[in-house]
Amino acid sequence: MSALFTIIHRDLLLVMRRKSEVLTALFFFVVVTSLFPLGIGADATLLRKIAPGVLWVAALLSTLLGLHRMFAADYQDGALEQLALAPQSMVLLVTGKIIAHWLVCGLPLVLLAPLIGIQFDLDANSLYVLMLTLLLGTPVLSLLGSIGAALTLGVRGGSVLMSLLILPLYIPVLIFGAGAVYANSVGLDISGHFSLLGALLILALAFIPWVSAAAVKIAIE
Amino acid sequence: MTDNFSPISSKSELVLQACELSCVRGERQLFSNLNLRVVSGSCLHVRGENGVGKTSLLRLLTGLSKPEAGQVLWGQQSITIDPLSYHRELLFLGHRDALKEDLTALENLLMYAALDKVPLSTEKALSALWHFGLRGRETLPVNCLSAGQKRRVLMARMSTRQARLWILDEPLNALDFNAAHELQNLMIEHLDHGGLIVFTSHQEVKLPNLQVLDL
């Protein structure tokens, strides 16, 4: 277990030493979501209607921006080999890296979402639901993304390939995440959406660390 | 949980063996039917021209890649059976230094010690870095260090890692005369304590119980 915390601490420390990469992804999220109200104009009904979709798509894309960093730097300087040779389970180390990625690229989106939502004239209840869906959904994005990041290690132009591999897998999260906010705004029951998002998260947690660890091992062979 | 080996238990005999190993890279067969045997207190110098498969052999011995045929034995057991306990006794240094450029030398050392399950206090880590001539540079990010100084950080890691088996790919690269001498002393000390070393180098190295393998 201490290995998990060591790797999280290490990755967060590395991020703190090179803040620009993370801030780029966050700034991207803020700018893209702010462009919509500016472009569409002050039609409050329309903005309220498109808000969940826009915020969720922007969240997907900005998660994608930070993904290639998950393993690529460690792969290049040989640190990934050393992690594979450490007397630790690779699954645990990969899980640690995924958690670190979520803390850096997912959690800030959850915290920023209410601020951005105000631009779309969302009421307090919708903002609350939006935050909850992001809280359940962004870890799934980091988990799914780790497969793509691991599979495209050492591939030229890997980040474009990774987007093509990963974006289709993000569709269910997008549908249920944005769907919950929309359903809530028209007064429908949203417990089904949350159950499905929760199920996706549990399923992803149960399988993906093993898949990504296997993909990393293949990449460094 | 962690079996810390005391100096007494380190006297026990350990053997690294490779049986009828063959390695294929792409379409090319690098070597086949390779046998080797290294026992406690001895070392193996793998020599050969560039591209002949020295690094591939070392990676097979670490278990990072799988051989086309044959197997690697640590003690009497294949290394694929219990990789975690094999890796606890193994230190592999490849041609990339694996140091995180944005962390300081001290942070790198402590981070690897934690991952390798080696108890290492900050004082011990500092004294290891000082011992290898990095006094005053322990709190600089590694990207401010020269290639040779990075190698010295790795020497500090070797001395604190407490591994029985060292597999070193070109350890003498980028080292100045004094550092190369220090590294040799470090290797001799490791052999005296019953350790095993497999290394590649294009230079002549004077070590006790040296075997040479020409690929």
Interface residues (C-beta under 8 A of the other chain):
Chain A: S2 A3 T6 I7 R10 L13 L14 R17 R18 Q76 D77 G78 A79 E81 Q82 L83 A84 L85 A86 P87 Q88 S89 L93 I220 E221
Chain B: T62 G63 L64 S65 K66 L84 S85 H87 R88 L90 F92 G94 H95 R96 D97 A98 L99 K100 E101 D102 L103 E107 M111 Y112 A114 L115 D116 K117 P141
